[in-house]
């Protein structure tokens, strides 16, 4: 099983893979439920603590592994992660991890791995103290990312990194078409599941402990969905535009995987078009709508162009734009390894194109809600400021809320331990002619 994890992590260490393919990889390996859970914990944990594990590995190795042996490098990181962060007996963490090299067809590495891990056991305090002198190692984030956050959030950058290093809670959204939050909370209690209402999202419940969705009462029938509290705020922000307008035409311009699409349809009686450029991801939107018993027009198309559009303007547009994901690193820890500084500039350019294109489809007097799961100002406050400067008929509406903080013409949430993810929202009104 550790060899399976090493094979899954090797492409990521090479900058070519991601955790999004992990489930398929584990399916191929035919792991049972317990081994599968352990494997996912290992892979996600290694990615979450990667800067520190790599720094320790560098001290332990006389010379780095060759590129063709990145799977062996992954085994070393897996062994270190078990010794540092998991309740795995030390003899098993060392012996099983070193022995897994044979499962990769690289028996020669067994002795190397065994020696490195045993040395780490002997000198653990000295080695950890040595690598933790580097803030990027101690805080488990790339140096460039921490530098950006120091500038953007001088009072919060350290807390932001620490929140990213903790797994995010499992938060639910109750389907108001089937019942209210209090009633579903009672159903959870009857099922032996403990949860508490989210402080900001009116349909949200956060579980005390994550569980398989199949254990959630009424999940298959659409009574509840899994969605972070910050993401649930999109429907709240569009309520002034949609609550009193039955039949309003709404565009969800980048809709996959469909959580916000479904939430809008649960909350309002609207005519919604869900767009996404990835046809496979759009299948997930359709599956979500089917489970919840909701209807929308779904179109596989690029929202930065208008070839898909029939020319009829929308009363509201949700643009949850592709972004760096720096507000949800705790749910996608491979972002630490895969994201590069140049990505922020490229994503900002894409977001600008999407904003301009989506604005063109919006009716005068309509509302565009711009959202990202990023904490980078270049994608958020700076992006909106640039859009307003080049768009004469756009006006930003002040978001008065108990959550987040003002950020330019929008509002920024930073990730909170045991709370919501990092998110940005800006609500823009198109001036009537």
N, C-alpha and C positions, 0 to 999 in steps of 0.2 A: 504494500500500500504506500509506503514511503517512496518507493521507486516510481509509482504512478504520480505522486505529487511532484517529484523532481522533474519528471518528463513534462508535466504541465507548467512548471515554473521556468524551465530553461528558455523557452521563447521570450518570455517576459524579461528575463535578465538580459536577453539580446536586444531588447527594445522592439520586438516584433509581435509580441502576443499580448493578451490581456486576460483578466479573470472572467470576462464575458463568455469565454469558451470553456470555462472550467466544468460546467455541468455536463456538456457533451463529452468532454474528456473522461469524466468519471463514469458516464454511462457506458462508454466503450470498454472501460476496465471492469464493468459489472460488479462494482462494490456494493455490499449490502448496506442497510440503513445506518448501522453503527459506524462501520468503516468509512462510509461516505461522509457522515457528519464530522468524523475526526479528520479526514482528508481536507474538507473545506476549512475547518478551523486552522489546520496547518498552513494551507496556501494563503488564506486571508491574513493570518497572523504574521507570516513571513513578509508579506507585502507591507503590512502596517508598520513593522519594525525594521524594514529593509536597510535604511541608512546605518543603523547601529550594528546589525548583523554583518553587513559588508565590511564595516570598519574593523570589527573583531576578526573576521575571516582574514583580512589583509595582514593583521598582526600574527595570526597563527600559521599562515602558509609561508614557506620559504620562497616560493615563486607562484604566481597566479596560474590557475588552470588555463589550458588552451581553450579557444572558442568552441572547439568540438566537444569539450568536456564541461560545458555549462550545466549539464544535468548533474554532474558530480559536485560542482560548485553549489547547486541548489540543495543537494543532500547535506552539505556542510551547514548551510544556512538553516535547513530544517532541524538538524541536530542541535544547533545553538539555540534556536527558538524554543525547542522542547526543554532544554536545560534552564533557560532563563524565565520562560513565561507559562509553561504548562505543568500540570501535575502528573507528569510522566516519570516513573522511577528512573533515576539517573542511569542505571545499568541498561534499561531498555532503550532510553534515548540514545545512548552511545552504541550499544551492540546492534540494535535493530536498524539504526540509521547507517552505520558502517556496512553492515551486511547487505543492505539494500543495493549497494553498488553492484553486487552480483546480478541482481535483477535487471540492471541496465546493461549487462554484458561487459562490465568493467571491474572485474574482480581485483585488478591491481590497485584500485582506489580504496579498498577496504582498510588496508594498513594505514594509508594517509589520513583517512577520515577518523579512524580510531585514535591515532596519535594526536590529531588536532583537538578532538573533543575531550580527550583525557587531559591534555595540557590546559584546556580552558577550565576544566574542573579544578585543577590544582591551583591555577593562577587567576581565578575569576575576578576577585576584587581588584587586583592590580590592573588587569586588562580592561575591565569596565571603567575604572577611574581614568585610565589613559585615553580611551576613545571619547569619553563624555566631556573632555575639555573643549571639544568642538561643539558649539551650540546646535549645529545642524544635525549632529549625531545624537546629542542628548534629547533634542526635540523631535527627532525622527522625520525630518523634512529636508528637501534639497535646499542648499544655501540660497539659491536665487529666489526661491519662493519666500523664504523667511525675510530676505532683504526687501522684497516687494511689500510684504505685510508690515514690516517695521515702518515703512514710509506711509502706507495707507492707514494703518491702525496702530499708531505709536503706543497707545495705552492698552491695546488688546491683543497684540500679535502673539504674545506667548500663550495667553489663554485660548486663542484661536487654534494654535497648533496642538495644544493639549487636548482640546475637545475633538480635534480630528483623529487623535490617537486612541480614542475610546469608541468601541462599536456603538452605532446609533441604536436607539430604542426602536421597538416595533410599535408603530402607531397605526391605528385603524380610523377609517372614516365610515360612519354609520349612514346607510342609505335612507334618507328622510322619506322616501316614497314607501318604505316598508315599516318604518317605526322611528321613534326618537332615541336620543342618546341614553337617557335614563333607563328606558326599557331594555335596550341592548346590553347595558352594563349589568342589569339584573340577569340576563341570559348568560353572560360570561360568568357571573358568580355562581349560577346554578351548575355551570360546566366545570367549576373548580378553577377558573382563571381569574386572576386578580388584575384590575386595571384602574386607571384614574382618568378623569376628564382632562383634556388639554386646556391650557389657560387661555388660548387665543382663538383656536378654530372651534366653532360651535358644534360641529359633528364629530370631533376627534376624541379618541380614547387611546391612552398609552398603556400597553401591557407591562406588568411588573417584570415578566420574563417572556422572551420571544417563544413562539410555538409554531408548529406546522399549521398552515392555513386550514388544513383539513380538520383541525381540532376546533376551529372557530364555529360557533353555532350559526347555521344559516349561510355560511360562506358560499356554498355551491348554488344556493337559491338567490344570491345577490343581496343579502341583508347587510353586508359589510365588505369593505375593501381595505387593503393595506396601502396607506399613503402618509407620508410625513406631514407633520403639522404645518410646516412652512409652505409646502405645496398646496395644502388645503385653503390657504388664504386667497388664492386666485379667485375663487368663486365669491368670497366675501367682498373683494375689491370690485368685482363686476356687478354686484347686486344693485347699486344705485342706477345702473344703466339697464338692467334686465328684469328686475323684480316686477316692475309695473308695465312690462311690455310683452305680453303673451304673443308668441309667434315671431319674435325678433329673429332676424337673420344673424347668425354668429359664425365666425371663422376661427377655428383652432388651427393655426398655420403650421405648427410643428408638433403634431399631436401625439406621436408615439412616446411611451407605451400606452397612453390612453387614460391615465388617472384623472387628469384635469378635464378631459373631454367628458368622461362619465360623471364627474362631480357637477359640472355645469348642467348636464341633462337631468341629473337627480334634483337639482335645486330650482331649475327654471323651466318653464314651458316655452321652448325655443326651437328654431329650425337651424340645426347645427351642421356645418361642413367641417369634417376633420381631414386635414391634409398632412401628408408626410412624404418625404422624398424616397424613403426606404420601404419598398413593397413588403418585405418580410416583417419589418417592425410594424407596418400598418396591419398585418395579420393579428398582431397582439391587441391592437385597438379593437378590431372586430370581435375578437374572442372576449375581451372585457365587456363590450357592449352586449354581446349575446348572453353572457352570464348574468348581467344585471337587468336584462330585459329592456334595453334602451335602443333607440333608433337614431341614426345619424347618416349623413351622406359621407362616405369615406373615399378619398381620392389619393392615389399614389402620384405625386407630382412635386416639383421643386417650387417652393413658395417664393423664391427670389425671382421667378418669371411668372408671366400671366397666361401662358398657353392653356392652362386648365380652367381659367375663369370665364364665366358666362357674361360678365359685364354688369351683373346686378350687384349693387353695393351692399355691404354688410353694416348692420347697426353696431356691431361690436366685433373686435378682433382680439384674440389672445395670441400673443407671440412669445411662446416659451422657447427662446432662441437657443440653438446649439452654443455651448460655452465650455469653459475650461473644467467645469465640475469641481472647482476648488472649494465650494461650500459643502460638498458631499463626499469628501475624501474618506471619511470614516466608513462610508458604505462601499466605496470603490477605491481601496487603498493603493491599487496599482497605478493610480494617477500620479503618485509620488515618483514612480519610476518612468512613466511614459510621457508625462507632460514636459514640454520644453518652453523656454521664454519666447521663442519665435511663434509658438502656437497661439499665444495671447493676441499678438498682432494680427495673425491670419484669421482667428475667430472674430476679432473686432471688425475686420473688414467684411466678413460674411454677415455678421449681425447688422451692419449698416445697410447692406444690400437688402436684407430681409425686411428691415424697418421701412425702407423706402418703398419696396414692392407692396408690403401689407398696407401701408398708408393709402396707397392708390386705390385699394379695394374698399376702403372705409367710407361710409356715407357722411356727408356734412352733419355735424352734431353728434356723430358717433364717438365711441371710446375705444382706444387701443390700449391694452394692458401689456406692457413689456416686462418680461420676467427672465431671470437666469438663476441657476444654482451656483453662482460664482461669487467670490468675495473680492474680485479684482476691479478696481475703479475703471480701468480702461474698457471693460465690458459692460459696465453699469452706469455710474453717474456721468463719467466722461462720454460714454456712448450716447446717452440721452441728451446731454448738453450739445453735442455736435449735431444731433438730429434736429433739435429745436432751432439751432442757429441756421440750418439750411432749409427749414420747412416753415414758411411764413404762416400757414394756416393751422399750425400745431400749438397747443397750449398745454402745459403740465398742470394737473390738478394736485393740490396738496393732499397727501395721505396722512390723515390724523389717526393714529393708532396707538395702542398700548404696547405693541411689539416693535422690535427693531429700533432704528434710529434714522433721522434724516440723513440722506446722502445725495447731495445735489438736488435735483428735481424728483428724486425718488426716495425709497426707504430700503435700508439694508438690514438684514438679519445676519448675524454671525452664528455659527454653530454653537450649541449649548450642550454640555454634558447632561445626559438624561432628558434633553429637550429637543427642540427643533433643529433642522439642518440650516446651513447657510444659504440665503436666498436674497434676491434683489427684485423690487417691483417699482415700476413707474407707470402712472395712469395718465394717458394723453388724450385730450379732447380735440376733435377736428372742428374748427370754427365753421359756423354756418355761412353760406354764401350770401 
